[in-house]
Amino acid sequence: MKQRIFTLRQTIEEGTEALREAGIEEAALDAWYLLEYTAGISRAAYYADPYRELDEGLALKYLGYIERRKKRIPLQHITKEQEFMGYSFYVNEHVLIPRQDTETLVEEAVELIREKQREASQRGSKSVFGENTSDGRLQVLDMCTGSGCILVSILKMCPEIQGKGCDISKDALEVARKNAERLDVKAEWVQSDLFTEFVENKPQFDVIVSNPPYIPTIDIEELQPEVRIHDPRIALDGKEDGLYFYRRMIEDSIFHIKTGGSLLFEIGFNQGEDVKGLMKNYGYENVEIKKDLSGLDRVVTGIYNGG
């Protein structure tokens, strides 16, 4: 049987056309990413010699990935990687794929942490929010941590803090641990249904950050197949009105956050005022809604006043 000859150009064109026919919106981009992932071909190398022959085994492997992508399996589930905050994270079917929108939450948390550290330094205090901070370091909790991308990114940019990530999913926590090792940060990971496994007798955290499930159940069926079918539903479903987890976390957070501590949430674009109201009802002050780069409400922050 005559061996088929694959050139780089022919292979990428075949992959792009197959994805386009399958209705993949960014067919050309996904086809390129998969070629880069399969063969390690940079754009510079491709354009320098687009008619270079590609090893048949690599070409067939590439076309196999194209077939998977045609079935609306997310690109990140094929490559097992997603960039977030400039870092490369491992992902799989057990975690929500990190999205650029969530970078707004990380940026707000890092800005807040650094501001409080500057204030503490000016005061000559070991602790940012009080004398009961362990080792004089800020204690940060990432609730519903998933892949760990939020906490790990914060720890990369603020390595002097102590971080703890919590999730109900054991499989998600394994991914988070792998990402902490991958990016060389130390964190503690706790399997818990929100705060149920936290039994500290005194408030423990200076900062609590979370990107909880917030999509109303009825809206999930309207999502793209890549999200609806392949992202873990437990990471998407915010129950009837999308606010279920905000209510639970805000109500319970007051037993775990120090006076003067900060609570930060990612929200859906139309949930800002509702979450803001919930936080104010439980003693949070200076509650603000922050927008993302698209101008949509994305993050709510507030400071706990102790009751």
C-alpha positions in Angstrom: 0.0 0.0 0.0 1.4 3.4 -1.1 2.4 5.6 1.8 0.5 8.9 2.0 2.6 12.0 2.0 1.7 14.8 4.4 3.0 18.3 4.1 2.5 20.8 6.9 0.3 23.0 4.7 -1.8 20.2 3.5 -2.3 18.8 7.0 -3.3 22.1 8.5 -5.7 22.9 5.7 -7.3 19.4 6.0 -7.7 19.9 9.7 -9.1 23.4 9.3 -11.7 22.4 6.7 -12.8 19.4 8.8 -13.4 21.6 11.8 -15.1 24.3 9.7 -17.5 21.7 8.3 -18.3 20.5 11.9 -19.3 24.0 12.8 -16.3 24.9 15.1 -16.3 28.7 15.3 -12.5 29.1 15.5 -11.7 26.3 13.1 -8.4 27.7 11.8 -7.1 28.6 15.3 -8.0 25.3 16.8 -6.5 23.4 13.9 -3.3 25.3 14.3 -3.2 24.7 18.1 -3.6 21.0 17.6 -0.8 20.9 15.0 1.5 22.8 17.4 0.5 20.5 20.2 1.0 17.3 18.1 4.2 18.1 16.2 5.8 20.9 18.2 5.7 23.1 15.1 6.1 26.9 15.7 4.5 29.4 13.4 7.9 30.6 12.4 9.0 27.1 11.4 5.7 26.6 9.5 5.9 29.8 7.5 9.6 29.2 6.8 8.8 25.9 5.1 5.1 25.1 4.8 5.7 22.3 2.3 7.9 20.4 4.6 6.9 16.8 5.0 5.3 15.7 8.3 5.9 12.3 9.7 2.9 10.1 8.8 2.5 8.9 12.4 2.3 12.5 13.6 -0.1 13.5 10.8 -2.4 10.6 11.6 -2.3 11.5 15.3 -3.1 15.1 14.5 -6.1 14.0 12.4 -7.3 11.9 15.2 -7.3 14.9 17.5 -9.2 16.8 14.8 -11.8 14.0 14.9 -12.2 14.5 18.6 -12.5 18.2 18.3 -15.2 17.7 15.6 -17.3 16.0 18.3 -17.1 19.2 20.3 -14.6 17.9 22.9 -13.0 21.1 24.1 -9.5 21.8 22.8 -8.2 22.0 26.4 -9.5 18.4 27.1 -7.4 17.2 24.2 -4.2 19.1 25.0 -4.7 18.9 28.8 -3.6 22.5 29.1 -5.0 26.0 29.4 -3.2 29.3 29.9 -4.5 31.5 32.7 -2.8 34.6 34.1 0.2 33.8 32.0 0.7 30.4 33.5 0.1 27.0 31.9 -2.4 24.9 33.9 -3.2 21.2 33.6 -7.0 20.6 33.0 -9.2 17.6 32.5 -12.9 16.6 32.5 -13.1 17.0 36.3 -12.6 20.7 36.4 -14.0 23.8 34.8 -11.6 25.1 32.1 -10.1 28.4 33.3 -11.5 31.4 31.5 -10.1 34.8 30.8 -13.1 36.4 32.6 -11.9 34.9 35.9 -8.6 36.7 35.6 -10.5 39.8 36.8 -11.1 38.1 40.1 -7.5 37.2 40.5 -6.3 40.7 39.7 -8.7 42.2 42.2 -7.6 39.7 44.9 -3.9 40.4 44.2 -4.4 44.1 44.3 -6.2 43.9 47.6 -3.6 41.6 49.2 -0.7 43.9 48.1 -2.5 47.0 49.4 -3.1 45.4 52.8 0.5 44.3 52.9 1.7 47.8 52.2 -0.5 49.1 55.0 0.8 46.5 57.4 4.4 47.3 56.5 3.9 51.0 57.1 2.4 50.2 60.5 5.3 47.9 61.3 2.8 45.2 62.0 3.4 41.5 61.5 -0.2 40.9 60.6 -2.4 42.6 58.0 -5.7 42.2 59.8 -4.8 41.3 63.4 -2.5 39.6 65.7 -4.0 36.1 65.2 -2.7 35.7 61.7 -0.7 32.4 61.6 3.1 33.1 61.2 2.2 36.8 60.5 1.2 35.8 57.0 -2.1 36.5 55.3 -4.5 33.5 55.2 -6.3 33.1 51.9 -9.1 30.6 51.1 -10.2 29.8 47.6 -13.6 28.2 47.9 -14.8 26.0 45.0 -11.2 25.9 43.8 -11.6 23.4 40.9 -8.3 23.4 38.9 -6.7 25.6 41.5 -6.0 28.3 38.9 -7.2 31.1 41.1 -5.3 30.2 44.3 -2.2 29.0 42.5 -2.1 32.3 40.4 -2.5 34.3 43.6 0.3 32.4 45.3 2.6 32.9 42.3 2.1 36.6 42.5 2.0 36.8 46.3 4.3 34.0 47.5 4.5 35.3 51.1 0.8 34.4 51.9 -0.6 31.1 53.1 -3.2 29.6 50.8 -5.9 27.0 51.2 -8.1 25.6 48.4 -11.4 23.8 49.0 -13.7 21.8 46.7 -16.3 19.1 47.1 -14.8 17.1 44.3 -11.9 14.8 45.2 -11.0 14.6 41.5 -10.9 18.4 41.1 -8.6 18.6 44.1 -6.2 16.1 42.5 -6.0 18.5 39.5 -5.4 21.4 41.8 -2.6 19.6 43.6 -1.0 18.8 40.3 -1.1 22.4 39.3 0.4 23.5 42.5 3.3 21.1 42.0 3.5 22.1 38.3 3.9 25.8 39.2 5.9 25.2 42.3 3.7 26.7 45.0 2.7 25.3 48.3 -1.0 25.2 49.3 -3.3 23.1 51.5 -6.2 21.4 49.8 -9.4 20.4 51.6 -12.3 18.3 50.4 -15.4 19.9 51.8 -19.0 20.9 50.9 -18.3 24.7 51.2 -17.5 25.3 54.9 -18.9 22.1 56.3 -15.4 20.6 57.1 -14.1 23.9 58.6 -14.4 23.7 62.4 -12.1 26.4 63.5 -13.3 28.0 66.7 -12.1 31.5 65.6 -12.2 33.3 62.3 -9.3 32.0 60.2 -9.1 33.8 56.9 -8.1 37.3 55.9 -9.3 36.9 52.4 -11.9 34.5 50.9 -12.2 34.3 47.1 -14.5 32.2 45.1 -15.8 31.5 41.6 -18.8 29.3 42.5 -21.3 27.6 40.2 -23.6 30.5 39.3 -25.5 29.5 36.1 -29.3 29.0 36.7 -30.2 25.4 36.1 -32.6 26.2 33.3 -29.9 28.1 31.4 -27.4 25.3 31.2 -29.1 23.6 28.3 -28.5 26.8 26.3 -24.7 26.6 26.7 -22.3 25.5 23.9 -21.9 21.7 23.7 -18.2 22.1 24.8 -19.5 23.5 28.1 -22.8 21.8 28.5 -21.6 18.3 27.8 -17.9 18.3 28.8 -17.5 20.8 31.7 -18.5 19.2 35.0 -22.1 20.1 35.7 -21.3 20.5 39.4 -19.0 23.4 38.6 -21.8 25.1 36.5 -25.1 24.6 38.2 -26.1 27.5 40.6 -29.5 25.9 41.2 -32.8 27.6 40.4 -31.8 31.3 40.2 -28.0 30.9 40.1 -27.5 32.4 43.6 -27.7 29.3 45.7 -24.0 29.1 46.5 -23.6 32.8 47.1 -26.3 32.6 49.8 -24.7 29.6 51.5 -21.2 31.0 51.4 -22.0 34.5 52.5 -24.1 33.3 55.4 -21.4 30.9 56.6 -18.4 33.1 55.7 -18.9 35.3 58.8 -17.8 32.4 61.0 -14.6 32.0 59.1 -13.5 35.5 58.1 -11.7 37.9 60.4 -13.0 41.3 61.1 -11.6 43.5 58.4 -11.2 40.5 56.1 -12.3 40.6 52.5 -14.7 38.4 50.5 -14.5 38.4 46.7 -16.7 36.6 44.2 -16.9 36.1 40.5 -20.5 36.6 39.3 -22.6 36.3 36.3 -23.1 39.6 34.3 -26.6 40.2 35.8 -26.0 39.0 39.4 -24.0 41.9 40.8 -26.8 43.8 42.7 -28.2 40.5 44.1 -24.9 39.4 45.5 -24.1 42.9 46.7 -27.3 42.9 48.7 -26.7 39.5 50.2 -23.2 40.6 51.4 -24.5 43.8 52.9 -27.2 41.9 54.8 -24.5 39.8 56.5 -22.4 42.7 57.7 -20.1 43.3 54.7 -19.2 47.0 54.0 -17.6 48.8 51.1 -19.3 46.3 48.8 -18.3 47.1 45.2 -19.1 45.6 41.8 -16.1 45.4 39.4 -16.3 45.1 35.7 -14.3 42.9 33.4 -12.5 44.0 30.2 -15.8 43.6 28.2 -17.5 46.1 30.6 -19.7 43.5 32.2 -20.2 43.1 35.9 -17.7 40.3 36.9 -16.6 40.6 40.5 -18.1 41.7 43.8 -15.9 42.6 46.8 -16.7 43.5 50.4 -15.0 44.0 53.8 -16.5 42.2 56.8 -17.2 44.6 59.7 -17.6 42.0 62.4 -21.4 42.0 62.6 
